[in-house]
Amino acid sequence: DLVNSLPQEELSQALLELADEPDHERIAAAIVRRRESAPITRTFDLVDLVLAVKGLTRRRWSQRPAGQRKDLHPAARTFQALRILVNDELGSLRQLLRLAPYCLRAGGRIGVLSFHSGEDRLVKQAFREGLRNGDYAQAADEVVRPTAGEVHSNPRSSSAKLRWARK
């Protein structure tokens, strides 16, 4: 529904802010052009559209050289942005961060693991603001990232960032 109803500007902004999609403007424009003739109703329709914007096809993507097979799928960022919008993930995170200080006893700790720069930005700002206004006694100065060994044993951890605060 969002793909077929959001204005081009909002789609573009969501792709940029929620997924750091470098081709956000071109993808949003292509979505709007496509839905003028028919609604986008299948995920493969959207995948093909994103691939076309990036000068690819599903066949060319699936037949790429072995060294490039670990690359992020060209449509992954678009689907990430849509998932974040549909689930209101940033709204839920904001709510958690707003309520967290009131759920902790003195000395209590909170740790938030984020996998996206927009999420991490919200956590960082909330913990810094909590320090300034006295909600937290201490917060991590630096983000904690996975070690090379952790990333090797769990590649999906590569984008993980851990921030913590203590009441």
C-alpha positions in Angstrom: 0.0 0.0 0.0 2.8 2.4 0.9 4.6 1.8 -2.4 1.4 2.6 -4.3 0.4 5.6 -2.3 3.3 7.6 -0.8 4.2 10.8 -2.7 7.5 10.6 -4.6 9.2 13.0 -2.2 8.2 10.9 0.8 9.3 7.7 -0.8 12.7 9.3 -1.7 13.1 10.6 1.8 12.3 7.3 3.3 14.8 5.5 1.1 17.5 8.0 2.0 16.9 8.3 5.7 15.8 4.7 6.5 18.1 2.8 4.2 20.9 5.1 3.1 19.9 4.2 -0.5 22.2 6.2 -2.9 19.7 5.9 -5.8 16.8 7.0 -3.6 15.5 9.7 -6.0 15.7 7.6 -9.1 14.0 4.6 -7.4 11.2 6.8 -6.0 10.6 8.3 -9.4 10.6 4.9 -11.1 8.1 3.6 -8.5 5.8 6.6 -9.2 6.1 6.2 -13.0 5.4 2.5 -12.7 2.3 2.8 -10.5 0.7 5.3 -12.8 0.1 2.4 -15.3 -0.6 -0.3 -12.7 -0.1 -0.8 -9.0 2.9 -2.7 -7.7 1.4 -5.8 -6.2 4.3 -8.3 -6.1 7.7 -8.2 -4.5 9.3 -9.3 -7.8 7.7 -6.3 -9.5 9.5 -4.0 -7.0 12.8 -6.0 -7.3 12.8 -5.8 -11.0 12.1 -2.0 -10.9 15.0 -1.4 -8.5 17.3 -3.6 -10.5 16.3 -1.7 -13.7 17.1 1.6 -12.0 20.6 0.2 -11.2 21.1 -1.1 -14.7 20.6 -4.8 -13.7 18.3 -7.7 -14.3 17.5 -10.6 -12.0 19.4 -12.9 -14.4 22.5 -10.7 -14.4 22.4 -10.3 -10.6 22.1 -14.1 -10.0 24.9 -14.8 -12.5 27.5 -12.4 -11.0 31.0 -13.7 -10.3 31.7 -15.8 -7.2 33.6 -12.9 -5.5 30.6 -10.7 -5.7 28.0 -13.1 -4.3 28.2 -11.8 -0.8 27.2 -8.3 -2.0 24.0 -6.8 -0.7 21.1 -7.3 -3.0 20.4 -4.1 -4.9 16.8 -4.0 -3.7 17.6 -4.8 0.0 17.8 -1.2 1.0 14.4 -0.4 -0.6 12.8 -3.3 1.2 14.5 -2.3 4.5 13.1 1.2 4.2 9.6 -0.2 3.5 9.8 -2.6 6.4 10.8 0.1 8.8 7.9 2.3 7.6 5.3 -0.5 7.7 6.3 -1.6 11.2 6.9 1.9 12.5 10.2 0.6 13.9 11.6 4.1 14.6 8.4 5.1 16.4 8.6 2.1 18.6 12.3 2.7 19.3 11.5 6.4 20.2 8.8 5.2 22.6 11.1 2.7 24.2 13.9 5.3 24.7 11.4 7.7 26.2 10.1 5.2 28.7 13.3 3.4 29.5 14.6 5.7 32.3 11.4 5.3 34.2 11.7 1.5 34.0 15.1 1.4 35.6 16.0 1.5 39.3 19.0 3.4 40.5 22.1 1.6 39.1 19.9 -0.2 36.5 21.3 -0.5 33.0 20.0 -0.5 29.5 21.7 -1.7 26.4 20.4 -1.2 22.9 21.7 -3.1 19.9 21.0 -1.3 16.6 21.6 -2.5 13.1 20.9 0.7 11.2 22.4 4.2 11.3 19.0 5.8 11.9 18.3 3.6 14.9 21.8 4.2 16.3 21.4 8.0 15.9 18.1 7.9 17.9 19.8 5.8 20.7 22.9 8.0 20.8 20.7 11.2 21.1 18.4 9.7 23.7 21.3 8.6 25.9 23.1 11.9 25.6 19.9 13.8 26.4 19.3 11.5 29.3 22.8 12.3 30.7 22.1 16.1 30.3 18.8 16.0 32.1 19.8 13.6 34.8 17.9 10.5 33.7 21.1 8.6 33.4 24.2 8.8 35.5 26.5 7.3 32.9 26.3 6.4 29.2 28.8 4.9 26.8 31.1 7.4 25.2 31.8 5.2 22.3 29.7 2.6 20.4 30.6 -1.0 20.9 31.1 -2.9 17.6 31.6 -6.6 16.9 35.2 -7.8 16.7 36.6 -9.3 13.5 36.2 -12.8 15.0 32.5 -12.1 15.8 31.9 -10.9 12.3 33.6 -13.9 10.9 31.5 -16.3 12.9 28.3 -14.3 12.4 28.5 -12.0 9.3 25.1 -10.5 10.0 26.6 -8.9 13.1 28.9 -6.6 11.0 26.5 -3.7 11.2 25.6 -4.1 14.9 26.2 -1.2 17.3 25.7 -1.5 21.0 25.1 1.6 23.2 24.4 1.5 26.9 23.4 3.7 29.8 23.2 3.4 33.6 20.6 5.1 35.7 
